[in-house]
Amino acid sequence: MKFYSDFRARRARQIAWDVLALLAIAAWVWLGVFVYKLVYGLTDFGIQMEDAGAGFRQTMTDLSTDLGNVPLIGTGIRAPFDGASDAGASLESAGQAQQVAVQNLATGLGIGIAVLPVLMILIIWLIPRVRFARRAGTAKSLVRAGANVDLLALRALATQRITTLAQVDPDPVGAWRRGDTAVVRALAALELRSSGVRLD
């Protein structure tokens, strides 16, 4: 494959677009990571809620156990502390659920912000670049293998715009049929130029 054109102006444009595309990809990935970290930071509240719930549950469980061992009042006094312990467990579970929800949100936002724009850039930029590289590589191989200039001229007649062909000769097909060397060579050069290959 041939990644860049032999022609300076087109090669400069290709390099500029490559640099811009890579910078844009890096920027979107950075933004996705930044948003992920920013949203993920909200799990601190869930961690605090979980810790508070766990601490409260443990304290109420300990009090219930300790007071439950007191003769005469132990059995009756445990019920409110057991209920408070259950409330602490609920708070602990809510803290865990909040952390999971925030983690899922952070992951979804981070991936959505980074991946979708990067895919668009790859579709708009990379696919045409790969097509160019393959076409240019094939054209360069044909030239190196000594491909007939007549074949390249015929391809130009089949693929180039009529206005472009008219700039070479008012009747490019007739000139090609007559074997006009200058026109055939100009048509071949035109085809190679569109592939980014210079005809030596």
GROMACS elastic network, one bead per residue, 0.5 to 0.9 nm:
[ bonds ]
;  ai    aj funct       b0    kb
    1   130     6  0.86869   500
    1   132     6  0.89033   500
    1   133     6  0.52657   500
    1   134     6  0.52851   500
    1   135     6  0.79740   500
    1   136     6  0.69627   500
    1   138     6  0.73763   500
    1   140     6  0.88620   500
    2     5     6  0.77443   500
    2   132     6  0.79757   500
    2   134     6  0.67488   500
    2   135     6  0.81145   500
    2   136     6  0.55643   500
    2   138     6  0.83777   500
    2   140     6  0.78985   500
    2   196     6  0.88756   500
    3    14     6  0.89306   500
    3   129     6  0.75627   500
    3   130     6  0.78556   500
    3   132     6  0.73299   500
    3   134     6  0.81573   500
    3   136     6  0.76454   500
    3   137     6  0.79548   500
    4     7     6  0.85610   500
    4    10     6  0.81795   500
    4    11     6  0.55703   500
    4    12     6  0.88455   500
    4    14     6  0.69079   500
    4    15     6  0.78929   500
    4   129     6  0.89949   500
    4   132     6  0.83229   500
    4   133     6  0.71185   500
    4   136     6  0.81791   500
    4   196     6  0.72353   500
    5     8     6  0.73140   500
    5     9     6  0.87116   500
    5    10     6  0.61915   500
    5    12     6  0.87699   500
    5    14     6  0.80124   500
    5   132     6  0.88625   500
    5   133     6  0.87753   500
    5   136     6  0.76459   500
    5   193     6  0.84475   500
    5   195     6  0.75910   500
    5   197     6  0.62435   500
    5   198     6  0.84301   500
    6    10     6  0.80072   500
    6    11     6  0.68158   500
    6   193     6  0.83556   500
    6   196     6  0.55836   500
    6   197     6  0.53947   500
    6   198     6  0.58898   500
    7    10     6  0.56675   500
    7    11     6  0.59458   500
    7    12     6  0.85804   500
    7   193     6  0.79519   500
    7   196     6  0.65701   500
    7   197     6  0.75422   500
    7   198     6  0.72368   500
    8    11     6  0.50478   500
    8    12     6  0.60274   500
    8    13     6  0.86447   500
    9    12     6  0.51846   500
    9    13     6  0.63667   500
    9    14     6  0.87311   500
   10    13     6  0.50787   500
   10    14     6  0.61581   500
   10    15     6  0.86429   500
   10   196     6  0.78718   500
   11    14     6  0.50354   500
   11    15     6  0.61622   500
   11    16     6  0.85316   500
   11   196     6  0.84102   500
   12    15     6  0.51794   500
   12    16     6  0.60882   500
   12    17     6  0.86107   500
   13    16     6  0.50435   500
   13    17     6  0.61177   500
   13    18     6  0.85014   500
   14    17     6  0.51717   500
   14    18     6  0.60701   500
   14    19     6  0.86355   500
   14   129     6  0.83632   500
   15    18     6  0.50015   500
   15    19     6  0.61664   500
   15    20     6  0.85635   500
   16    19     6  0.52213   500
   16    20     6  0.61463   500
   16    21     6  0.85454   500
   17    20     6  0.50105   500
   17    21     6  0.59194   500
   17    22     6  0.84818   500
   17   125     6  0.79443   500
   18    21     6  0.51567   500
   18    22     6  0.61669   500
   18    23     6  0.85535   500
   18   125     6  0.79349   500
   18   126     6  0.86732   500
   18   129     6  0.88250   500
   19    22     6  0.52257   500
   19    23     6  0.60953   500
   19    24     6  0.85344   500
   20    23     6  0.50869   500
   20    24     6  0.60282   500
   20    25     6  0.85741   500
   21    24     6  0.50438   500
   21    25     6  0.61521   500
   21    26     6  0.86024   500
   21   121     6  0.67885   500
   21   122     6  0.82452   500
   21   125     6  0.70481   500
   21   126     6  0.87023   500
   22    25     6  0.50663   500
   22    26     6  0.61492   500
   22    27     6  0.85440   500
   23    26     6  0.50713   500
   23    27     6  0.60572   500
   23    28     6  0.86553   500
   24    27     6  0.50042   500
   24    28     6  0.61794   500
   24    29     6  0.85613   500
   24   117     6  0.88718   500
   24   118     6  0.79511   500
   24   121     6  0.79808   500
   25    28     6  0.52824   500
   25    29     6  0.61685   500
   25    30     6  0.85443   500
   25   114     6  0.81655   500
   25   117     6  0.78331   500
   25   118     6  0.55426   500
   25   121     6  0.73465   500
   25   122     6  0.87315   500
   26    29     6  0.51660   500
   26    30     6  0.60567   500
   26    31     6  0.85701   500
   26   118     6  0.88086   500
   27    30     6  0.50606   500
   27    31     6  0.60949   500
   27    32     6  0.85870   500
   27   114     6  0.86311   500
   28    32     6  0.60944   500
   28    33     6  0.86238   500
   28   113     6  0.69397   500
   28   114     6  0.50127   500
   28   115     6  0.79566   500
   28   117     6  0.69307   500
   28   118     6  0.68915   500
   29    32     6  0.50594   500
   29    33     6  0.62486   500
   29    34     6  0.85452   500
   29   110     6  0.84873   500
   29   111     6  0.86380   500
   29   113     6  0.78418   500
   29   115     6  0.75436   500
   29   118     6  0.78491   500
   30    33     6  0.51746   500
   30    34     6  0.60444   500
   30    35     6  0.86373   500
   30   114     6  0.77042   500
   31    35     6  0.60981   500
   31    36     6  0.84357   500
   31   110     6  0.78294   500
   31   113     6  0.71402   500
   31   114     6  0.68056   500
   32    35     6  0.52741   500
   32    36     6  0.60894   500
   32    37     6  0.86835   500
   32   109     6  0.72545   500
   32   111     6  0.62959   500
   32   112     6  0.75237   500
   32   113     6  0.50934   500
   32   115     6  0.81487   500
   33    37     6  0.61869   500
   33    38     6  0.85120   500
   33   110     6  0.58410   500
   33   111     6  0.82658   500
   33   113     6  0.88052   500
   33   114     6  0.77674   500
   34    37     6  0.52564   500
   34    38     6  0.60743   500
   34    39     6  0.86629   500
   34   110     6  0.77300   500
   35    39     6  0.60523   500
   35    40     6  0.82303   500
   35   106     6  0.72225   500
   35   109     6  0.70585   500
   35   110     6  0.57779   500
   35   113     6  0.81432   500
   36    39     6  0.53940   500
   36    40     6  0.58300   500
   36    41     6  0.85155   500
   36   103     6  0.86012   500
   36   105     6  0.83937   500
   36   107     6  0.61118   500
   36   108     6  0.83068   500
   36   109     6  0.65933   500
   36   111     6  0.81979   500
   37    41     6  0.60951   500
   37   106     6  0.73244   500
   37   110     6  0.83927   500
   38    41     6  0.53708   500
   38    42     6  0.74657   500
   38   106     6  0.79442   500
   39    42     6  0.55779   500
   39    43     6  0.79233   500
   39   102     6  0.69642   500
   39   103     6  0.79104   500
   39   105     6  0.75018   500
   39   106     6  0.51955   500
   39   107     6  0.88138   500
   39   109     6  0.84963   500
   39   110     6  0.88918   500
   40    43     6  0.57131   500
   40    44     6  0.82531   500
   40    99     6  0.85523   500
   40   102     6  0.62420   500
   40   103     6  0.58552   500
   40   104     6  0.89230   500
   40   105     6  0.81458   500
   40   106     6  0.54684   500
   40   107     6  0.82773   500
   41    44     6  0.59740   500
   41    45     6  0.84982   500
   41   102     6  0.86467   500
   42    45     6  0.59922   500
   42    46     6  0.75129   500
   42    99     6  0.79967   500
   42   102     6  0.67398   500
   42   103     6  0.87847   500
   43    46     6  0.50213   500
   43    47     6  0.61812   500
   43    48     6  0.86249   500
   43    95     6  0.87163   500
   43    98     6  0.70741   500
   43   100     6  0.81937   500
   43   101     6  0.87682   500
   43   102     6  0.60919   500
   43   103     6  0.72948   500
   44    48     6  0.61618   500
   44    49     6  0.85140   500
   44    99     6  0.79622   500
   45    48     6  0.51264   500
   45    49     6  0.61080   500
   45    50     6  0.85582   500
   45    95     6  0.76627   500
   45    98     6  0.82252   500
   45    99     6  0.81135   500
   46    50     6  0.60004   500
   46    51     6  0.84883   500
   46    92     6  0.87305   500
   46    94     6  0.76693   500
   46    96     6  0.62793   500
   46    97     6  0.77805   500
   46    98     6  0.53566   500
   46    99     6  0.52070   500
   46   100     6  0.88684   500
   46   102     6  0.87346   500
   47    50     6  0.50303   500
   47    51     6  0.60677   500
   47    52     6  0.84662   500
   47    92     6  0.88385   500
   47    95     6  0.61153   500
   47    96     6  0.71692   500
   47    98     6  0.85469   500
   47    99     6  0.69922   500
   48    51     6  0.50775   500
   48    52     6  0.59672   500
   48    53     6  0.84094   500
   48    95     6  0.74140   500
   49    52     6  0.51069   500
   49    53     6  0.59931   500
   49    54     6  0.84538   500
   49    91     6  0.65746   500
   49    92     6  0.63170   500
   49    93     6  0.88349   500
   49    94     6  0.75120   500
   49    96     6  0.81378   500
   49    98     6  0.89183   500
   50    53     6  0.51044   500
   50    54     6  0.59964   500
   50    55     6  0.84697   500
   50    88     6  0.89048   500
   50    89     6  0.86582   500
   50    91     6  0.64950   500
   50    93     6  0.67712   500
   50    94     6  0.71651   500
   50    96     6  0.60909   500
   51    54     6  0.50686   500
   51    55     6  0.59833   500
   51    56     6  0.84350   500
   51    92     6  0.67950   500
   51    95     6  0.80780   500
   52    55     6  0.51272   500
   52    56     6  0.59941   500
   52    57     6  0.84172   500
   52    88     6  0.77485   500
   52    91     6  0.77025   500
   52    92     6  0.71422   500
   52    95     6  0.89397   500
   53    56     6  0.51262   500
   53    57     6  0.59389   500
   53    58     6  0.84654   500
   53    85     6  0.87621   500
   53    87     6  0.78489   500
   53    89     6  0.58975   500
   53    90     6  0.72707   500
   53    93     6  0.79899   500
   53    94     6  0.87369   500
   53    95     6  0.79007   500
   54    57     6  0.51011   500
   54    58     6  0.60719   500
   54    59     6  0.85514   500
   54    85     6  0.89621   500
   54    88     6  0.62368   500
   54    89     6  0.63879   500
   54    91     6  0.78246   500
   54    92     6  0.55351   500
   54    93     6  0.89727   500
   55    58     6  0.51664   500
   55    59     6  0.61051   500
   55    60     6  0.85977   500
   55    88     6  0.76844   500
   55    92     6  0.88437   500
   56    59     6  0.51196   500
   56    60     6  0.61103   500
   56    61     6  0.84546   500
   56    84     6  0.80744   500
   56    85     6  0.68246   500
   56    87     6  0.85187   500
   56    88     6  0.53206   500
   56    89     6  0.81632   500
   56    91     6  0.89877   500
   57    60     6  0.52567   500
   57    61     6  0.60198   500
   57    62     6  0.85465   500
   57    82     6  0.87101   500
   57    84     6  0.71037   500
   57    86     6  0.67569   500
   57    87     6  0.73053   500
   57    89     6  0.57475   500
   57    90     6  0.89787   500
   57    91     6  0.88534   500
   57    92     6  0.83334   500
   58    61     6  0.50472   500
   58    62     6  0.60684   500
   58    63     6  0.85688   500
   58    85     6  0.70387   500
   58    88     6  0.81149   500
   58    89     6  0.88935   500
   59    62     6  0.51348   500
   59    63     6  0.61567   500
   59    64     6  0.85311   500
   59    85     6  0.77339   500
   60    63     6  0.50380   500
   60    64     6  0.59759   500
   60    65     6  0.84840   500
   60    81     6  0.53750   500
   60    82     6  0.67422   500
   60    83     6  0.86070   500
   60    84     6  0.62887   500
   60    85     6  0.50342   500
   60    86     6  0.88447   500
   60    88     6  0.82348   500
   61    64     6  0.50637   500
   61    65     6  0.61187   500
   61    66     6  0.85542   500
   61    81     6  0.68348   500
   61    82     6  0.64269   500
   61    84     6  0.84372   500
   61    85     6  0.57835   500
   62    65     6  0.51000   500
   62    66     6  0.60402   500
   62    67     6  0.84638   500
   62    81     6  0.89890   500
   63    66     6  0.50535   500
   63    67     6  0.58497   500
   63    68     6  0.80674   500
   63    78     6  0.82057   500
   63    81     6  0.69573   500
   63    82     6  0.89645   500
   64    67     6  0.52769   500
   64    68     6  0.56908   500
   64    69     6  0.86338   500
   64    74     6  0.83752   500
   64    77     6  0.75491   500
   64    79     6  0.78256   500
   64    80     6  0.83239   500
   64    81     6  0.53452   500
   64    82     6  0.63453   500
   64    85     6  0.86880   500
   65    68     6  0.50152   500
   65    69     6  0.65563   500
   65    74     6  0.86619   500
   65    78     6  0.74718   500
   66    69     6  0.55252   500
   66    70     6  0.72233   500
   66    74     6  0.83728   500
   67    70     6  0.53256   500
   67    71     6  0.87696   500
   67    73     6  0.78057   500
   67    74     6  0.53518   500
   67    75     6  0.82409   500
   67    77     6  0.69675   500
   67    78     6  0.67956   500
   68    71     6  0.78621   500
   68    73     6  0.74232   500
   68    75     6  0.54798   500
   68    76     6  0.79758   500
   68    77     6  0.68940   500
   68    78     6  0.57791   500
   69    73     6  0.85849   500
   69    74     6  0.55279   500
   69    75     6  0.79968   500
   70    73     6  0.61694   500
   70    75     6  0.83263   500
   71    74     6  0.57584   500
   71    75     6  0.83688   500
   72    75     6  0.74327   500
   72    76     6  0.83687   500
   73    76     6  0.56943   500
   73    77     6  0.60367   500
   73    78     6  0.87302   500
   74    77     6  0.54651   500
   74    78     6  0.64151   500
   75    78     6  0.57476   500
   75    79     6  0.78143   500
   76    79     6  0.64457   500
   76    80     6  0.87900   500
   77    80     6  0.66284   500
   77    81     6  0.74587   500
   78    81     6  0.53883   500
   78    82     6  0.60038   500
   78    83     6  0.86217   500
   79    82     6  0.51154   500
   79    83     6  0.61967   500
   79    84     6  0.86525   500
   80    83     6  0.50428   500
   80    84     6  0.61849   500
   80    85     6  0.85658   500
   81    85     6  0.60306   500
   81    86     6  0.85858   500
   82    86     6  0.62791   500
   82    87     6  0.86935   500
   83    86     6  0.50642   500
   83    87     6  0.63390   500
   83    88     6  0.87355   500
   84    88     6  0.62818   500
   84    89     6  0.86871   500
   85    88     6  0.50132   500
   85    89     6  0.62889   500
   85    90     6  0.86907   500
   86    90     6  0.62122   500
   86    91     6  0.86405   500
   87    90     6  0.50028   500
   87    91     6  0.62516   500
   87    92     6  0.85947   500
   88    91     6  0.50132   500
   88    92     6  0.61307   500
   88    93     6  0.86377   500
   89    93     6  0.61640   500
   89    94     6  0.85501   500
   90    93     6  0.50587   500
   90    94     6  0.60934   500
   90    95     6  0.85891   500
   91    94     6  0.50052   500
   91    95     6  0.62048   500
   91    96     6  0.87310   500
   92    95     6  0.51425   500
   92    96     6  0.64147   500
   92    97     6  0.87526   500
   93    96     6  0.50708   500
   93    97     6  0.61431   500
   93    98     6  0.85536   500
   94    97     6  0.50356   500
   94    98     6  0.60757   500
   94    99     6  0.86392   500
   95    98     6  0.50987   500
   95    99     6  0.63222   500
   95   100     6  0.88070   500
   96    99     6  0.51478   500
   96   100     6  0.63645   500
   96   101     6  0.86968   500
   97   100     6  0.51426   500
   97   101     6  0.61266   500
   97   102     6  0.85765   500
   98   101     6  0.50939   500
   98   102     6  0.60791   500
   98   103     6  0.84895   500
   99   102     6  0.51812   500
   99   103     6  0.60322   500
   99   104     6  0.85625   500
  100   103     6  0.50770   500
  100   104     6  0.61441   500
  100   105     6  0.85484   500
  101   104     6  0.51888   500
  101   105     6  0.61317   500
  101   106     6  0.85559   500
  102   106     6  0.59385   500
  102   107     6  0.84638   500
  103   106     6  0.50618   500
  103   107     6  0.60835   500
  103   108     6  0.85183   500
  104   107     6  0.51552   500
  104   108     6  0.60585   500
  104   109     6  0.85193   500
  105   108     6  0.51270   500
  105   109     6  0.60105   500
  105   110     6  0.83440   500
  106   109     6  0.52674   500
  106   110     6  0.58870   500
  106   111     6  0.84385   500
  107   110     6  0.51377   500
  107   111     6  0.60123   500
  107   112     6  0.83067   500
  108   111     6  0.53211   500
  108   112     6  0.58496   500
  108   113     6  0.84106   500
  109   112     6  0.50030   500
  109   113     6  0.58822   500
  109   114     6  0.83876   500
  110   113     6  0.53530   500
  110   114     6  0.61441   500
  110   115     6  0.82680   500
  111   114     6  0.51964   500
  111   115     6  0.54388   500
  111   116     6  0.78399   500
  112   115     6  0.55346   500
  112   116     6  0.58112   500
  112   117     6  0.83147   500
  113   116     6  0.63947   500
  113   117     6  0.69705   500
  113   118     6  0.88655   500
  114   117     6  0.61592   500
  114   118     6  0.62922   500
  114   119     6  0.88074   500
  115   118     6  0.51228   500
  115   119     6  0.60289   500
  115   120     6  0.86516   500
  116   119     6  0.51682   500
  116   120     6  0.63451   500
  116   121     6  0.87560   500
  117   120     6  0.50100   500
  117   121     6  0.61790   500
  117   122     6  0.85898   500
  118   121     6  0.50352   500
  118   122     6  0.61307   500
  118   123     6  0.85982   500
  119   122     6  0.50413   500
  119   123     6  0.61458   500
  119   124     6  0.85919   500
  120   123     6  0.50967   500
  120   124     6  0.60790   500
  120   125     6  0.83157   500
  121   124     6  0.51528   500
  121   125     6  0.56338   500
  121   126     6  0.73629   500
  122   125     6  0.52205   500
  122   127     6  0.67062   500
  123   126     6  0.59399   500
  123   127     6  0.56126   500
  123   128     6  0.80301   500
  124   127     6  0.66301   500
  124   128     6  0.71075   500
  125   128     6  0.59115   500
  125   129     6  0.63241   500
  125   130     6  0.88729   500
  126   130     6  0.60587   500
  126   131     6  0.85233   500
  127   130     6  0.51865   500
  127   131     6  0.61953   500
  127   132     6  0.86382   500
  128   132     6  0.60778   500
  128   133     6  0.85406   500
  129   132     6  0.50667   500
  129   133     6  0.61091   500
  129   134     6  0.86394   500
  130   133     6  0.50069   500
  130   134     6  0.61706   500
  130   135     6  0.85406   500
  131   134     6  0.52582   500
  131   135     6  0.61043   500
  131   136     6  0.84404   500
  132   135     6  0.51102   500
  132   136     6  0.58299   500
  132   137     6  0.82417   500
  132   195     6  0.69048   500
  132   196     6  0.80821   500
  133   136     6  0.51770   500
  133   137     6  0.58661   500
  133   138     6  0.84825   500
  133   195     6  0.86119   500
  133   196     6  0.89817   500
  134   137     6  0.50428   500
  134   138     6  0.60965   500
  134   139     6  0.85698   500
  135   138     6  0.51643   500
  135   139     6  0.61599   500
  135   140     6  0.85664   500
  135   195     6  0.60756   500
  135   196     6  0.86304   500
  136   139     6  0.50602   500
  136   140     6  0.60081   500
  136   141     6  0.84852   500
  136   192     6  0.80125   500
  136   194     6  0.86773   500
  136   196     6  0.58746   500
  136   197     6  0.63663   500
  137   140     6  0.51205   500
  137   141     6  0.61238   500
  137   142     6  0.86432   500
  137   195     6  0.85593   500
  137   197     6  0.86695   500
  138   141     6  0.50907   500
  138   142     6  0.62424   500
  138   143     6  0.87569   500
  138   195     6  0.89134   500
  139   142     6  0.50700   500
  139   143     6  0.63169   500
  139   144     6  0.86744   500
  139   152     6  0.89847   500
  139   191     6  0.89397   500
  139   192     6  0.66342   500
  139   195     6  0.67766   500
  139   196     6  0.85709   500
  139   197     6  0.69182   500
  140   143     6  0.51414   500
  140   144     6  0.61547   500
  140   145     6  0.85121   500
  140   192     6  0.83115   500
  140   195     6  0.87445   500
  140   196     6  0.89269   500
  140   197     6  0.63335   500
  140   198     6  0.86006   500
  141   144     6  0.50711   500
  141   145     6  0.59787   500
  141   146     6  0.85634   500
  141   147     6  0.85782   500
  142   145     6  0.50735   500
  142   146     6  0.63054   500
  142   147     6  0.50619   500
  142   148     6  0.84916   500
  143   146     6  0.51207   500
  143   147     6  0.53593   500
  143   148     6  0.82214   500
  143   149     6  0.85945   500
  143   197     6  0.88884   500
  143   199     6  0.77494   500
  143   200     6  0.89630   500
  144   147     6  0.74081   500
  146   149     6  0.84535   500
  147   150     6  0.84359   500
  147   151     6  0.72522   500
  147   152     6  0.77828   500
  148   151     6  0.53397   500
  148   152     6  0.68524   500
  148   153     6  0.88556   500
  149   152     6  0.51483   500
  149   153     6  0.61593   500
  149   154     6  0.86123   500
  149   184     6  0.70268   500
  149   185     6  0.64135   500
  149   187     6  0.86215   500
  149   188     6  0.57994   500
  149   189     6  0.86303   500
  150   153     6  0.50339   500
  150   154     6  0.61544   500
  150   155     6  0.86627   500
  150   176     6  0.80157   500
  150   179     6  0.85108   500
  150   184     6  0.62847   500
  150   185     6  0.77556   500
  150   187     6  0.87003   500
  150   188     6  0.71894   500
  151   154     6  0.50693   500
  151   155     6  0.62751   500
  151   156     6  0.86912   500
  151   188     6  0.77928   500
  152   155     6  0.50377   500
  152   156     6  0.62549   500
  152   157     6  0.87376   500
  152   184     6  0.84474   500
  152   185     6  0.86159   500
  152   187     6  0.72833   500
  152   189     6  0.79717   500
  152   190     6  0.87967   500
  152   191     6  0.64433   500
  152   192     6  0.76188   500
  153   156     6  0.50023   500
  153   157     6  0.63304   500
  153   158     6  0.87437   500
  153   176     6  0.76664   500
  153   183     6  0.85104   500
  153   184     6  0.55349   500
  153   185     6  0.69927   500
  153   186     6  0.77295   500
  153   189     6  0.78396   500
  153   190     6  0.80118   500
  153   191     6  0.69672   500
  154   157     6  0.50547   500
  154   158     6  0.63668   500
  154   159     6  0.87846   500
  154   173     6  0.86926   500
  154   176     6  0.78833   500
  154   184     6  0.83838   500
  154   187     6  0.78476   500
  154   188     6  0.78176   500
  155   158     6  0.50077   500
  155   159     6  0.60686   500
  155   160     6  0.81340   500
  155   187     6  0.85902   500
  155   188     6  0.79231   500
  155   191     6  0.69760   500
  156   159     6  0.52057   500
  156   160     6  0.53027   500
  156   161     6  0.87573   500
  156   165     6  0.80677   500
  156   187     6  0.59264   500
  156   188     6  0.65599   500
  156   189     6  0.87781   500
  156   190     6  0.67682   500
  156   192     6  0.85590   500
  157   160     6  0.59906   500
  157   161     6  0.82829   500
  157   162     6  0.83696   500
  157   165     6  0.72228   500
  157   172     6  0.77173   500
  157   173     6  0.71980   500
  157   187     6  0.74747   500
  157   191     6  0.86563   500
  158   161     6  0.86640   500
  159   191     6  0.81618   500
  160   163     6  0.84389   500
  160   164     6  0.66026   500
  160   165     6  0.66575   500
  160   190     6  0.83232   500
  160   191     6  0.74882   500
  160   194     6  0.87704   500
  161   164     6  0.52179   500
  161   165     6  0.62907   500
  161   166     6  0.86571   500
  162   165     6  0.50097   500
  162   166     6  0.60399   500
  162   167     6  0.87451   500
  163   166     6  0.50776   500
  163   167     6  0.65890   500
  164   167     6  0.53679   500
  164   168     6  0.71302   500
  164   190     6  0.87491   500
  165   168     6  0.53417   500
  165   169     6  0.66875   500
  165   170     6  0.79068   500
  165   171     6  0.84367   500
  165   172     6  0.64771   500
  165   187     6  0.75983   500
  165   190     6  0.85995   500
  166   169     6  0.51216   500
  166   171     6  0.69552   500
  166   172     6  0.68223   500
  167   170     6  0.70536   500
  168   171     6  0.85901   500
  168   172     6  0.69256   500
  168   183     6  0.67296   500
  168   186     6  0.67150   500
  168   187     6  0.70953   500
  168   190     6  0.87736   500
  169   172     6  0.50476   500
  169   173     6  0.87960   500
  169   175     6  0.76083   500
  169   183     6  0.69356   500
  170   175     6  0.89237   500
  171   174     6  0.53905   500
  171   175     6  0.62221   500
  171   176     6  0.86639   500
  172   175     6  0.50360   500
  172   176     6  0.60497   500
  172   177     6  0.85968   500
  172   183     6  0.71506   500
  172   184     6  0.83886   500
  172   187     6  0.82244   500
  173   176     6  0.50198   500
  173   177     6  0.61586   500
  173   178     6  0.85969   500
  174   177     6  0.50436   500
  174   178     6  0.61492   500
  174   179     6  0.85415   500
  174   180     6  0.87920   500
  175   178     6  0.50779   500
  175   179     6  0.61585   500
  175   180     6  0.52622   500
  175   181     6  0.85313   500
  175   183     6  0.64440   500
  175   184     6  0.74645   500
  176   179     6  0.50008   500
  176   180     6  0.59560   500
  176   181     6  0.81308   500
  176   183     6  0.68518   500
  176   184     6  0.57543   500
  176   187     6  0.87415   500
  177   180     6  0.77194   500
  178   181     6  0.88584   500
  179   182     6  0.87830   500
  179   183     6  0.81389   500
  179   184     6  0.69143   500
  180   183     6  0.54751   500
  180   184     6  0.60246   500
  180   185     6  0.85261   500
  181   184     6  0.51205   500
  181   185     6  0.59895   500
  181   186     6  0.84531   500
  182   185     6  0.52098   500
  182   186     6  0.60892   500
  182   187     6  0.86165   500
  183   187     6  0.60421   500
  183   188     6  0.85043   500
  184   187     6  0.51207   500
  184   188     6  0.61650   500
  184   189     6  0.85629   500
  185   188     6  0.50380   500
  185   189     6  0.60679   500
  185   190     6  0.84871   500
  185   199     6  0.88030   500
  186   189     6  0.50124   500
  186   190     6  0.60545   500
  186   191     6  0.86949   500
  187   191     6  0.63073   500
  187   192     6  0.86639   500
  188   191     6  0.51703   500
  188   192     6  0.62157   500
  188   193     6  0.84811   500
  188   199     6  0.78397   500
  189   192     6  0.50520   500
  189   193     6  0.58596   500
  189   194     6  0.85752   500
  189   197     6  0.83226   500
  189   198     6  0.70286   500
  189   199     6  0.56150   500
  190   193     6  0.50611   500
  190   194     6  0.63458   500
  190   195     6  0.87641   500
  191   194     6  0.53278   500
  191   195     6  0.65829   500
  191   196     6  0.88700   500
  191   197     6  0.86424   500
  192   196     6  0.61787   500
  192   198     6  0.62920   500
  192   199     6  0.67455   500
  193   197     6  0.53153   500
  193   198     6  0.60782   500
  193   199     6  0.79088   500
  194   197     6  0.75564   500
  195   198     6  0.87884   500
